[in-house]
Amino acid sequence: MKKTLLAGLILGVLAIAMSRTTPTTPEPATMLLFGIGLIGVAGFSKKLSHKK
């Protein structure tokens, strides 16, 4: 049963990845989100390093 569920999940993900109807994210917005994420990770790691 687990193999069937895993195979179905993989096929579903591949179908979504291959479909052409998914909305595209504009490149500037992608870079902005990526930058905000990096700043958040850097701040969180700095916060954890000061606790020690």
N, C-alpha and C positions, 0 to 999 in steps of 0.2 A: 504494500500500500504506500509506503514512503517513497519508493522509486517512482510510482505513478504520479504521486503528488509533486515530486521534484521535477519530473519530466514535464508535467503540465505547467509548472511555474516557469521553467526555462523557456518553454515554447511561448508562453504568454509574454514574457519579457522580450523575447526576440521579435514577436509580432508587434509589440509597441515600439520597439527600437526601429523596426523597418518600415513602419507606417509613415506616410508622408503628410498626414493630417495633424501632426503635433505642432503646436505653435512654437515658433523660434524666438529665442531671447535675443534682443539686440546686443551687439558686442560691448558697447560702453556700459550697459547695465550689468552684464556678466562680470566685467572687470571691476566695477564698483562693488558688487557683492563679494567677489573674491578678496578684494582689498580689505573690506570691512571684516570679513572672516579672519584674515591674517592678523589684523590689528587686535581682534578679540582673542585669538589664540595666544598672541604675544603678551597681551595684558594678563591673561589668566595664568600663563606660565611664570610671568614675573611675580605675580601675586603669590603663587605657590612657593617660589624660590625664596621669598622674603620671610615666609612663615618658619622656615627651618632654623 
